[in-house]
């Protein structure tokens, strides 16, 4: 099984493994209407729930979540779920948007997974999320079909993007 590294450097900044103090990031993302609309990030996390979510993710060997750090400022979150086809995800605070952070994070995580032996790396977008679709394209992913997944407890057809060796 692939084991994601504790941190990765990108062309735009750093992906730093979450620390206990990053509950504020999880909480801030849960309060952003764009993040809630376009990602699977839970909505409206109270402090206790955000702290517990960060602690669960820090103990998870299958999913690694990272704070995206640009010029010393945390601007979002990215991660990778390790499976037969590792899956990348990301969410940015408004201060991180339009700065290449998501593209750099997706590319760094995909490069790491491919170099570590994965044959295919995927990410999913909700149709209509033009910004995330652009990130996928800029990061070198190509459309590979659709998949239905629950989004806010509603089965939702999502676009599957892939990069292969």
C-alpha positions, -999 to 999 in steps of 0.1 A, spaced: 0 0 0 12 35 -8 19 57 22 17 94 15 46 115 28 42 139 58 47 169 35 53 178 -1 68 209 -17 50 223 -48 58 249 -74 34 272 -55 42 264 -19 40 235 6 16 207 14 20 202 52 4 173 70 -24 185 93 -17 193 129 -41 195 158 -43 233 153 -56 229 118 -92 224 131 -97 261 123 -90 254 87 -115 226 86 -141 248 103 -134 278 80 -138 255 49 -171 242 63 -185 277 65 -176 287 29 -206 283 7 -185 275 -24 -166 247 -6 -199 233 7 -215 235 -27 -187 220 -48 -170 195 -25 -177 167 0 -164 188 29 -190 188 56 -210 220 62 -211 240 94 -186 222 116 -186 234 152 -152 236 170 -155 202 186 -165 185 154 -137 202 135 -112 192 161 -124 156 160 -124 155 122 -88 166 121 -77 141 148 -95 113 129 -78 123 97 -44 125 114 -48 88 125 -61 76 91 -35 56 72 -56 55 40 -64 92 36 -38 119 41 -49 155 43 -26 185 40 -28 222 47 -19 241 16 6 268 26 16 297 4 40 324 16 35 312 52 -3 315 49 -27 285 51 -50 289 20 -67 256 18 -66 218 21 -56 190 -3 -55 153 2 -52 119 -13 -71 87 -6 -49 58 -12 -65 29 -30 -60 9 -62 -66 43 -80 -55 70 -55 -80 99 -54 -70 135 -50 -92 162 -35 -88 199 -25 -107 229 -12 -96 265 -10 -104 294 12 -112 326 -7 -77 339 0 -62 309 -19 -83 310 -50 -67 322 -83 -32 317 -70 -24 282 -86 -26 265 -52 -51 238 -61 -33 231 -94 1 228 -77 -14 206 -50 -32 183 -74 -1 180 -96 23 173 -66 0 146 -52 -5 130 -86 32 130 -93 40 115 -59 14 87 -64 26 79 -99 63 79 -88 53 56 -59 38 31 -83 2 40 -89 -8 34 -125 -37 58 -124 -47 88 -102 -82 103 -102 -100 133 -90 -138 140 -92 -156 172 -99 -193 180 -96 -206 191 -131 -208 228 -133 -177 235 -111 -158 252 -139 -130 263 -115 -123 228 -104 -125 215 -139 -99 240 -149 -77 229 -120 -79 193 -132 -70 203 -168 -41 225 -157 -28 197 -134 -26 173 -164 -58 153 -158 -81 143 -186 -118 135 -184 -124 97 -180 -161 94 -176 -186 98 -148 -194 82 -114 -223 85 -91 -215 94 -55 -235 108 -26 -232 146 -22 -251 159 8 -269 125 9 -281 129 -28 -267 105 -54 -248 129 -78 -232 122 -111 -196 134 -109 -170 138 -136 -140 115 -132 -106 130 -142 -75 108 -145 -37 110 -150 -18 78 -158 18 67 -161 
